Amino acid sequence: MATEKPRFAAIEIGVGEGSFKVKAGLFHSKLIDQSSALLVDTEALCVKLVKVYTELDDAGYDVINVLPINSGVVAEVDKNVDGLLSVTRGAIVIGRLRADEVIIDR
């Protein structure tokens, strides 16, 4: 007997700030990671998206939409000008139950 499932599923994922390498130390001889609210950890976002897609597929759902979660960040462009950037902080992944699965009417 098939399991009854909701027709749609939504899963939210989020990621932290991205980072970049900066020269530091005496004579700028070493590289350190510097995080920034202006960057997105795209590698972590990709890993999480693939995991969610796989989980939905295994549960009998097809991914039908991915809604990015964005936030505004004020950044100093130069000493006299501030700019507003939109940074992706995650996504909401929507899945629809495949036709061969049992649907719960809501």
C-alpha positions as CSV (number, residue, x, y, z in Angstrom):
1,M,0.0,0.0,0.0
2,A,1.3,3.4,-1.0
3,T,2.0,6.0,1.7
4,E,-0.1,9.2,1.7
5,K,1.9,12.3,1.2
6,P,1.2,16.0,0.8
7,R,1.0,17.1,-2.8
8,F,3.6,19.8,-2.4
9,A,6.7,20.0,-0.2
10,A,8.8,23.1,0.6
11,I,12.3,23.0,2.1
12,E,14.3,26.1,3.2
13,I,18.1,26.1,3.1
14,G,20.4,28.9,4.2
15,V,24.1,29.6,3.8
16,G,26.6,31.8,5.6
17,E,28.9,34.5,4.4
18,G,31.5,33.8,1.8
19,S,35.2,34.3,2.2
20,F,38.2,35.3,0.2
21,K,42.0,35.2,0.7
22,V,43.9,38.2,2.0
23,K,47.6,38.7,2.2
24,A,48.7,39.3,5.8
25,G,51.7,39.3,8.1
26,L,55.1,40.7,7.7
27,F,55.8,41.4,4.1
28,H,52.4,40.0,3.2
29,S,53.9,36.5,3.4
30,K,50.8,34.5,4.4
31,L,47.2,34.2,3.2
32,I,44.3,34.2,5.6
33,D,40.6,33.7,5.0
34,Q,38.5,36.9,5.4
35,S,34.7,36.6,5.5
36,S,32.4,39.2,4.1
37,A,28.7,39.9,4.3
38,L,28.9,40.9,0.6
39,L,29.8,37.4,-0.5
40,V,27.9,34.2,-0.6
41,D,29.3,30.7,0.2
42,T,28.3,29.4,-3.2
43,E,30.0,26.1,-2.6
44,A,27.9,25.4,0.5
45,L,24.8,26.6,-1.3
46,C,25.4,24.1,-4.2
47,V,26.1,21.2,-1.8
48,K,22.8,21.9,0.1
49,L,20.8,22.3,-3.1
50,V,22.0,19.0,-4.4
51,K,21.2,17.3,-1.0
52,V,17.6,18.8,-1.0
53,Y,17.0,17.8,-4.7
54,T,18.1,14.2,-3.9
55,E,15.9,14.1,-0.8
56,L,12.9,15.3,-2.7
57,D,13.5,12.9,-5.6
58,D,13.9,9.9,-3.2
59,A,10.6,10.9,-1.5
60,G,8.7,10.9,-4.8
61,Y,8.7,14.7,-5.6
62,D,9.9,16.6,-8.6
63,V,11.5,20.0,-8.0
64,I,9.3,22.6,-9.6
65,N,10.6,25.8,-8.3
66,V,13.6,27.3,-6.4
67,L,13.0,30.7,-4.8
68,P,16.2,32.5,-3.8
69,I,16.2,34.2,-0.4
70,N,17.9,37.6,-0.9
71,S,18.8,40.4,1.6
72,G,19.9,43.9,1.0
73,V,23.4,44.9,2.1
74,V,24.8,48.5,2.2
75,A,28.3,48.6,1.0
76,E,30.8,51.4,0.8
77,V,31.7,51.9,-2.9
78,D,34.2,54.7,-2.1
79,K,34.6,57.2,0.7
80,N,31.7,59.3,-0.4
81,V,29.2,56.8,-1.9
82,D,27.4,53.9,-0.4
83,G,25.8,51.2,-2.6
84,L,23.0,48.7,-2.0
85,L,23.6,45.1,-3.0
86,S,21.3,42.1,-3.0
87,V,23.0,39.0,-1.6
88,T,21.6,35.5,-1.8
89,R,21.4,34.0,1.7
90,G,19.7,30.7,0.7
91,A,16.7,29.3,-1.1
92,I,13.3,27.7,-0.7
93,V,13.0,24.5,-2.9
94,I,9.4,23.5,-3.9
95,G,8.6,19.9,-4.9
96,R,5.4,18.5,-6.4
97,L,4.4,14.9,-5.8
98,R,4.7,12.7,-8.8
99,A,1.5,11.4,-10.4
100,D,2.3,7.8,-9.3
101,E,2.3,8.7,-5.6
102,V,-0.8,8.9,-3.4
103,I,-2.0,12.5,-2.6
104,I,-3.6,13.8,0.5
105,D,-6.3,16.3,-0.4
106,R,-6.0,19.6,1.6
